[in-house]
Amino acid sequence: VYMYIQKRITKRLQQFEEQLPDALDIIKRVLQAGQPINQAFKEVGDEMPDPIGIEFKKTFNLLNFGYDMRLAILQMVDRTPTISMLAFSSAVILQKETGGNLTENLDKVSRVLRARFKLARKIRTLSAEARLSSWILVLSPFALYILTMFLNPDHAKLLITDPRGIKAISIGIISLSLGALWIRKIINVRV
């Protein structure tokens, strides 16, 4: 259950991050039209699908109830703790406290986020061969054992019944696990 929930959380946060550049473009257009940032949050909440639409709608509701902009955005960051959201919140809070051109800052953040996603996709494409190789290396001992069971069942049983075979299987599983973790560490490049 824990792994399922973590997978759902990760998927939701990834969807949120992928939708954020489009949401920033909507905010930028609303601000260029002369509307306040509260209205920009409402537009994003109305126009964008889940999960980003709901989060911006919640923030808009908090701002309508009289919440401070800083607190409302920090609560949004707590609900969606991603690097992209931290960049957005920093731009908005910084503009609110020191002034400046929020439209220009959001445009820059949007371009950086899009470039980051493009780089992540490129890295994923380039590492696809290594991921396939790791699956082949991890699954080949099991496939070889199943093949041995069909070709020579006595030889395969000897691996399970003999103490030396069990010791060899134990060492093999430990080595296989370490190798899989090592390959995974090499393949996973964080952007």
Secondary structure as UniProt FT lines:
FT   HELIX           2..32
FT   TURN            33..34
FT   HELIX           37..47
FT   TURN            50..51
FT   HELIX           52..64
FT   TURN            65..66
FT   HELIX           69..79
FT   HELIX           83..98
FT   HELIX           102..126
FT   HELIX           128..151
FT   HELIX           153..161
FT   HELIX           163..187
//
